[in-house]
């Protein structure tokens, strides 16, 4: 502990001073945040800011014990944690100013930091499973690096925190969770939000706990050292509660606490007491820091404002190739083959999910014996969709290639925060410094009689999120090839959700076509498949995923019973969905019937219809979709609700009339 203690002559009443270097670091954080509050009032910063004034010592104490390879995750109140690790005032000023010189080129702002193995995100609790994922990657790769995550006591209301604690303890992850307990969740007192004991929450998962506070920095630094050493050596999680005071508003000016309470907090604040009792010691340090901050502000403002313009990739002309692949196996076996090949070819590929290990092998038996072939890399998880997805985000940030099975597509929305506010945003808001190429696989759709919570087609709710890719498998392009591409470096790495329609699992994957037609596919990484007629078509049918077998049956019936030639356009990638390459296919007949299994309002078919209409207003178009109500469990009722080949034929005839 002597490393962190100043000379005995520098001692406040009842306290031993930390080393001057550490005092300078903590004071620098406080002066930085006081400066940004002034800059906001002058209109030189943007958005919002959550200061850690009063809480500076937690970041300082942790940084003192970390190695460069250790990882730190933080939340909306992240400046102190970052500056304690880096001291990069100019980069953080520039970030808050929206400047190119910012640590994330001004894209992340105050709450979203990525630099020097420090990450933060403003979603309460959402970063905890990501930190656990980094910890798992460190464990799998060996060594003694650790992952650390800061949360506030307000986060104790978030379920994903407990999902993550369970996984961290269950899998013995080298994760240090530091809870800064300032007794307020924004403006609401802990008395209104918290039942029971804070430490007992971690103990319930078999996690060791420690306690410190920011009013005695020397003791806190020593306790933090004990915590870090335990996690590093035992390769086990630890929960450290740090009692502290937030001396300023939650954000810039939203503080309605009793002024007397705030005054009492200020009186026990270490830096406040130090400035009052040792002015001769503090003033020269403050003067030097203020000069540093002046220079950092000038440096930040000298860089240009952030330019969000991104280079547009030129794909060139779309080429069409006759579809051909040898396997005539069921789709479920081709998915298995693709996952197995990816595991064999890349040691960084992991499969996670509920009940995916042998002998069960997943709800639809996709992963049957893979856990026996690749132990530790194919893992059963708790029923914790958000934590599993967040953990995979952390694995992906660490350079691994996780693939997660969400047992039913209906459960995908349980993981929505980790998709929308984390995976989708990491690359953009961290200015391209990281990628998060997670793969989420999930069975979707009805016609199996599973009822209103296990038979839905919910993909429209996750379409349109920038930074994501959504695929819908079908049986006319080899699913094995899809997964081998996704889990390698063949295609651009990005978060990808793969919809596997339940009905398709039993279909044969093959390029077979209705007599008189041939299947082609486009030159995209995840192509558009096109069933082309030998002669001039009367209309085109757009569909995706599980509606393709019904569309093919409709094509056959239209020709056999009505002498009508219909072609099919079936994209594998449904987001981002480009209407332009499909336009010439539709223009061959000028008529398009758009089919989807889900509800039509705000659906993919409506979006494509609008996009095509913007390109060519002469097109005649019509939609087929599910009746707008919930799916019943009784299969006969379910089949009446969902579109099928008969409805496609009827609507095609109506379009032609």
VEXNU-756165 format. One record per residue (C-alpha): z negated, x, y negated; residue number from 0. Coordinates in steps of 0.25 Angstrom, whole numbers. Example, Ala and Ser with C-alpha at 12.3 -4.5 7.8 and 13.67 -1.06 7.14 Angstrom:
<atoms>
- -31,49,18,0
- -29,55,4,1
</atoms>
This chain:
<atoms>
- 0,0,0,0
- -2,12,-9,1
- 13,13,-11,2
- 13,0,-19,3
- 0,3,-28,4
- 0,9,-42,5
- -10,19,-47,6
- -24,14,-48,7
- -24,15,-63,8
- -14,4,-64,9
- -23,-8,-58,10
- -25,-22,-64,11
- -38,-29,-62,12
- -40,-32,-47,13
- -26,-27,-43,14
- -19,-14,-39,15
- -6,-12,-45,16
- 7,-10,-37,17
- 15,2,-39,18
- 22,2,-52,19
- 36,2,-46,20
- 32,-11,-40,21
- 26,-17,-53,22
- 39,-13,-60,23
- 47,-20,-49,24
- 39,-33,-50,25
- 38,-33,-65,26
- 53,-30,-66,27
- 56,-43,-58,28
- 47,-51,-68,29
- 54,-45,-80,30
- 67,-48,-74,31
- 64,-63,-72,32
- 58,-64,-86,33
- 71,-58,-91,34
- 80,-68,-83,35
- 72,-80,-89,36
- 75,-74,-103,37
- 89,-72,-99,38
- 90,-87,-94,39
- 84,-92,-107,40
- 95,-84,-115,41
- 106,-90,-106,42
- 110,-77,-100,43
- 107,-81,-85,44
- 111,-93,-77,45
- 106,-103,-68,46
- 92,-103,-64,47
- 81,-92,-60,48
- 68,-93,-52,49
- 59,-81,-57,50
- 49,-75,-48,51
- 40,-71,-59,52
- 26,-70,-53,53
- 31,-67,-39,54
- 38,-54,-41,55
- 29,-46,-32,56
- 34,-53,-19,57
- 48,-47,-21,58
- 42,-33,-25,59
- 32,-33,-13,60
- 43,-36,-3,61
- 54,-26,-9,62
- 44,-15,-8,63
- 44,-16,8,64
- 59,-19,10,65
- 70,-10,15,66
- 84,-11,10,67
- 89,-18,23,68
- 78,-28,22,69
- 83,-42,17,70
- 76,-51,6,71
- 79,-66,5,72
- 74,-73,-7,73
- 75,-87,-14,74
- 77,-93,-28,75
- 66,-84,-34,76
- 72,-71,-29,77
- 73,-61,-41,78
- 60,-54,-38,79
- 64,-52,-24,80
- 77,-46,-27,81
- 73,-37,-39,82
- 61,-32,-31,83
- 71,-27,-20,84
- 82,-22,-30,85
- 78,-21,-44,86
- 92,-25,-48,87
- 89,-32,-61,88
- 104,-31,-66,89
- 110,-37,-54,90
- 100,-49,-54,91
- 102,-51,-69,92
- 117,-51,-67,93
- 116,-61,-56,94
- 108,-71,-64,95
- 118,-69,-75,96
- 130,-73,-66,97
- 136,-59,-68,98
- 145,-51,-58,99
- 134,-40,-59,100
- 124,-49,-52,101
- 120,-46,-38,102
- 128,-58,-33,103
- 138,-58,-44,104
- 131,-69,-51,105
- 133,-79,-40,106
- 119,-80,-35,107
- 111,-80,-48,108
- 96,-80,-48,109
- 94,-86,-34,110
- 105,-80,-25,111
- 103,-65,-23,112
- 110,-55,-14,113
- 108,-40,-16,114
- 101,-29,-9,115
- 97,-37,4,116
- 91,-48,-5,117
- 96,-62,-4,118
- 91,-75,-11,119
- 95,-90,-11,120
- 90,-101,-19,121
- 88,-111,-8,122
- 74,-113,-4,123
- 71,-107,10,124
- 86,-106,14,125
- 85,-91,13,126
- 74,-90,24,127
- 83,-92,36,128
- 93,-82,30,129
- 83,-72,29,130
- 79,-75,43,131
- 93,-73,47,132
- 94,-59,41,133
- 81,-56,48,134
- 87,-60,61,135
- 99,-51,59,136
- 90,-39,56,137
- 82,-42,69,138
- 95,-42,77,139
- 100,-29,71,140
- 87,-22,73,141
- 80,-13,63,142
- 68,-16,54,143
- 74,-24,42,144
- 68,-37,38,145
- 72,-50,31,146
- 63,-55,20,147
- 63,-69,13,148
- 56,-74,1,149
- 53,-89,0,150
- 44,-97,-10,151
- 33,-107,-6,152
- 43,-119,-10,153
- 51,-114,2,154
- 40,-119,12,155
- 46,-133,11,156
- 60,-128,17,157
- 62,-130,32,158
- 71,-119,33,159
- 60,-109,30,160
- 52,-114,43,161
- 65,-114,51,162
- 67,-99,47,163
- 52,-95,50,164
- 54,-101,64,165
- 66,-93,66,166
- 60,-80,60,167
- 48,-81,69,168
- 55,-86,82,169
- 66,-74,81,170
- 56,-64,75,171
- 64,-61,63,172
- 60,-49,53,173
- 59,-59,41,174
- 48,-58,30,175
- 46,-71,23,176
- 39,-70,9,177
- 34,-83,3,178
- 31,-83,-11,179
- 21,-93,-13,180
- 21,-97,-28,181
- 16,-111,-25,182
- 27,-119,-31,183
- 40,-124,-26,184
- 48,-125,-39,185
- 38,-134,-47,186
- 31,-140,-36,187
- 17,-135,-32,188
- 15,-130,-18,189
- 4,-141,-17,190
- 15,-151,-16,191
- 24,-144,-7,192
- 16,-137,4,193
- 7,-141,15,194
- -1,-131,24,195
- -1,-116,23,196
- 11,-108,19,197
- 8,-96,29,198
- 6,-106,41,199
- 20,-110,40,200
- 25,-96,44,201
- 13,-94,54,202
- 18,-107,61,203
- 30,-99,65,204
- 22,-87,70,205
- 25,-79,57,206
- 15,-69,52,207
- 11,-72,37,208
- 6,-63,26,209
- 1,-66,12,210
- 2,-59,-2,211
- 3,-63,-16,212
- 9,-57,-29,213
- -4,-56,-36,214
- -8,-43,-29,215
- 6,-36,-27,216
- 0,-24,-20,217
- -6,-32,-9,218
- 7,-40,-9,219
- 16,-28,-7,220
- 7,-23,4,221
- 7,-37,11,222
- 23,-37,9,223
- 23,-24,16,224
- 15,-29,28,225
- 25,-41,29,226
- 37,-32,28,227
- 32,-22,38,228
- 28,-33,48,229
- 42,-40,48,230
- 49,-26,48,231
- 41,-21,60,232
- 38,-34,68,233
- 52,-40,66,234
- 44,-53,64,235
- 44,-63,52,236
- 32,-63,42,237
- 29,-73,31,238
- 22,-68,18,239
- 17,-77,8,240
- 15,-72,-6,241
- 7,-80,-15,242
- 13,-79,-29,243
- 15,-86,-43,244
- 28,-90,-49,245
- 25,-88,-64,246
- 38,-94,-70,247
- 45,-107,-67,248
- 52,-110,-54,249
- 65,-108,-62,250
- 67,-105,-76,251
- 59,-115,-83,252
- 54,-126,-73,253
- 39,-123,-72,254
- 30,-135,-74,255
- 17,-128,-67,256
- 4,-129,-75,257
- 4,-117,-85,258
- -10,-114,-81,259
- -6,-112,-67,260
- 5,-102,-71,261
- -4,-95,-81,262
- -14,-93,-69,263
- -3,-87,-60,264
- 2,-78,-71,265
- -13,-73,-73,266
- -13,-68,-58,267
- 1,-63,-58,268
- 1,-48,-56,269
- 12,-44,-66,270
- 6,-52,-77,271
- -8,-46,-75,272
- -2,-32,-74,273
- 6,-34,-87,274
- -7,-39,-94,275
- -17,-29,-88,276
- -8,-17,-87,277
- 1,-18,-99,278
- 2,-3,-101,279
- 7,-2,-87,280
- 17,-14,-87,281
- 23,-13,-101,282
- 31,0,-98,283
- 36,-5,-85,284
- 40,-18,-91,285
- 48,-11,-103,286
- 56,-3,-93,287
- 59,-15,-84,288
- 63,-23,-97,289
- 73,-12,-100,290
- 78,-12,-86,291
- 80,-27,-87,292
- 88,-26,-100,293
- 97,-16,-94,294
- 99,-25,-82,295
- 102,-37,-90,296
- 113,-29,-98,297
- 119,-24,-85,298
- 119,-38,-79,299
- 126,-44,-92,300
- 136,-33,-92,301
- 143,-38,-79,302
- 153,-50,-80,303
- 150,-64,-76,304
- 152,-68,-62,305
- 166,-72,-58,306
- 167,-82,-47,307
- 181,-80,-44,308
- 184,-77,-30,309
- 197,-71,-24,310
- 205,-82,-17,311
- 210,-77,-4,312
- 225,-79,-2,313
- 227,-84,12,314
- 242,-84,11,315
- 251,-94,18,316
- 245,-101,29,317
- 251,-97,43,318
- 252,-107,55,319
- 251,-102,69,320
- 253,-109,82,321
- 239,-111,88,322
- 237,-105,101,323
- 225,-100,109,324
- 222,-99,124,325
- 209,-106,127,326
- 209,-120,131,327
- 194,-121,132,328
- 185,-131,126,329
- 181,-129,111,330
- 166,-127,115,331
- 170,-115,124,332
- 179,-109,113,333
- 168,-109,103,334
- 159,-102,114,335
- 170,-92,116,336
- 171,-89,101,337
- 156,-87,99,338
- 155,-79,112,339
- 166,-70,107,340
- 160,-68,93,341
- 147,-64,100,342
- 154,-54,108,343
- 162,-48,97,344
- 151,-47,86,345
- 137,-44,88,346
- 133,-50,75,347
- 136,-64,80,348
- 124,-73,83,349
- 124,-88,87,350
- 112,-96,83,351
- 109,-111,86,352
- 101,-121,92,353
- 101,-121,107,354
- 113,-112,108,355
- 107,-102,118,356
- 110,-104,133,357
- 109,-112,141,358
- 110,-123,131,359
- 121,-116,123,360
- 121,-126,111,361
- 123,-141,110,362
- 137,-140,114,363
- 136,-127,123,364
- 144,-119,114,365
- 135,-106,115,366
- 132,-109,130,367
- 129,-94,135,368
- 130,-86,123,369
- 115,-84,121,370
- 115,-77,135,371
- 127,-68,132,372
- 122,-65,118,373
- 107,-65,118,374
- 100,-65,104,375
- 114,-68,97,376
- 114,-82,102,377
- 101,-89,98,378
- 94,-103,99,379
- 88,-107,86,380
- 78,-117,82,381
- 83,-130,76,382
- 84,-125,62,383
- 98,-126,57,384
- 95,-121,43,385
- 87,-109,48,386
- 98,-106,58,387
- 109,-106,48,388
- 101,-98,38,389
- 97,-88,48,390
- 112,-87,51,391
- 115,-85,36,392
- 105,-73,37,393
- 112,-67,49,394
- 125,-68,42,395
- 120,-62,30,396
- 116,-50,39,397
- 130,-49,44,398
- 128,-56,57,399
- 137,-68,62,400
- 129,-80,66,401
- 134,-93,71,402
- 125,-105,71,403
- 126,-117,80,404
- 121,-130,73,405
- 119,-139,85,406
- 126,-151,78,407
- 134,-152,65,408
- 125,-163,60,409
- 114,-152,59,410
- 123,-143,50,411
- 117,-149,37,412
- 103,-144,41,413
- 109,-130,39,414
- 116,-134,26,415
- 108,-126,17,416
- 110,-113,24,417
- 125,-116,24,418
- 127,-121,10,419
- 116,-113,2,420
- 116,-100,10,421
- 128,-97,19,422
- 138,-103,10,423
- 133,-96,-2,424
- 129,-82,2,425
- 142,-75,0,426
- 145,-82,-13,427
- 132,-81,-20,428
- 129,-67,-15,429
- 143,-63,-20,430
- 149,-59,-7,431
- 138,-49,-3,432
- 135,-56,10,433
- 142,-66,19,434
- 136,-77,28,435
- 146,-79,40,436
- 137,-89,47,437
- 144,-98,57,438
- 138,-112,60,439
- 144,-120,72,440
- 141,-134,73,441
- 146,-146,82,442
- 150,-158,73,443
- 155,-172,75,444
- 154,-184,83,445
- 160,-191,95,446
- 149,-186,104,447
- 139,-198,102,448
- 128,-189,96,449
- 125,-198,85,450
- 123,-198,69,451
- 116,-185,68,452
- 124,-177,78,453
- 138,-182,77,454
- 142,-180,62,455
- 153,-172,56,456
- 146,-166,44,457
- 155,-155,41,458
- 159,-161,27,459
- 145,-158,22,460
- 147,-143,23,461
- 161,-142,19,462
- 164,-137,5,463
- 153,-126,4,464
- 159,-114,-2,465
- 157,-101,6,466
- 158,-109,20,467
- 168,-111,30,468
- 168,-124,39,469
- 176,-124,52,470
- 179,-135,61,471
- 183,-131,75,472
- 194,-138,83,473
- 200,-136,96,474
- 214,-131,92,475
- 209,-118,86,476
- 201,-109,96,477
- 186,-111,92,478
- 183,-97,98,479
- 192,-90,88,480
- 185,-98,77,481
- 171,-92,80,482
- 176,-78,83,483
- 182,-78,69,484
- 170,-84,63,485
- 160,-74,69,486
- 169,-61,66,487
- 174,-55,54,488
- 188,-61,56,489
- 186,-72,45,490
- 179,-72,32,491
- 164,-73,34,492
- 157,-85,29,493
- 148,-96,33,494
- 156,-105,43,495
- 152,-118,49,496
- 160,-122,61,497
- 161,-137,65,498
- 162,-139,80,499
- 166,-153,83,500
- 158,-158,96,501
- 170,-165,101,502
- 178,-152,101,503
- 169,-145,110,504
- 176,-151,122,505
- 190,-150,117,506
- 199,-139,122,507
- 202,-128,112,508
- 217,-126,113,509
- 230,-126,104,510
- 236,-138,112,511
- 243,-148,104,512
- 248,-162,105,513
- 262,-162,111,514
- 273,-160,100,515
- 262,-152,91,516
- 257,-138,90,517
- 244,-132,84,518
- 245,-122,73,519
- 234,-115,65,520
- 234,-109,51,521
- 232,-94,48,522
- 218,-97,42,523
- 205,-90,48,524
- 201,-104,53,525
- 214,-111,53,526
- 220,-125,51,527
- 226,-130,64,528
- 238,-138,63,529
- 244,-147,74,530
- 259,-147,70,531
- 270,-157,75,532
- 283,-153,79,533
- 290,-163,70,534
- 287,-169,56,535
- 273,-175,56,536
- 269,-189,51,537
- 255,-185,46,538
- 244,-174,48,539
- 230,-176,52,540
- 219,-167,47,541
- 207,-165,55,542
- 197,-155,59,543
- 187,-151,70,544
- 184,-163,80,545
- 194,-172,74,546
- 205,-164,80,547
- 206,-170,94,548
- 206,-184,88,549
- 217,-179,78,550
- 225,-174,90,551
- 224,-186,98,552
- 228,-194,86,553
- 241,-185,84,554
- 244,-188,98,555
- 243,-203,97,556
- 250,-204,84,557
- 262,-197,90,558
- 262,-205,103,559
- 258,-219,98,560
- 264,-219,84,561
- 275,-207,84,562
- 267,-201,73,563
- 267,-186,71,564
- 253,-181,66,565
- 249,-166,64,566
- 235,-161,63,567
- 228,-151,53,568
- 215,-146,58,569
- 208,-135,50,570
- 198,-126,57,571
- 192,-123,44,572
- 188,-135,36,573
- 181,-128,25,574
- 186,-121,16,575
- 198,-131,19,576
- 211,-128,12,577
- 220,-140,11,578
- 232,-131,6,579
- 236,-125,20,580
- 236,-139,26,581
- 244,-146,15,582
- 258,-142,21,583
- 254,-148,35,584
- 250,-161,28,585
- 263,-161,20,586
- 271,-161,33,587
- 269,-176,34,588
- 262,-179,20,589
- 251,-187,28,590
- 237,-182,32,591
- 226,-189,40,592
- 213,-182,38,593
- 203,-184,49,594
- 188,-180,50,595
- 176,-184,59,596
- 166,-185,48,597
- 164,-195,36,598
- 176,-195,27,599
- 168,-195,13,600
- 169,-181,7,601
- 175,-176,20,602
- 184,-164,23,603
- 196,-174,25,604
- 194,-179,11,605
- 193,-165,5,606
- 206,-161,12,607
- 213,-174,8,608
- 209,-171,-7,609
- 214,-157,-6,610
- 227,-160,0,611
- 229,-171,-10,612
- 228,-161,-21,613
- 239,-153,-15,614
- 248,-164,-12,615
- 246,-178,-17,616
- 258,-184,-8,617
- 250,-183,5,618
- 245,-196,12,619
- 231,-194,18,620
- 221,-202,25,621
- 207,-199,32,622
- 200,-202,45,623
- 185,-200,46,624
- 172,-205,52,625
- 167,-218,48,626
- 156,-216,37,627
- 144,-219,44,628
- 134,-211,54,629
- 139,-208,68,630
- 132,-217,78,631
- 127,-211,92,632
- 134,-221,100,633
- 147,-214,104,634
- 156,-227,103,635
- 151,-229,89,636
- 153,-215,85,637
- 167,-215,90,638
- 171,-227,81,639
- 165,-220,69,640
- 172,-206,71,641
- 187,-204,69,642
- 196,-202,81,643
- 210,-201,86,644
- 212,-217,84,645
- 208,-217,70,646
- 216,-205,67,647
- 228,-212,72,648
- 225,-225,65,649
- 223,-217,51,650
- 236,-209,54,651
- 244,-222,55,652
- 237,-228,43,653
- 241,-215,35,654
- 255,-216,40,655
- 256,-230,35,656
</atoms>
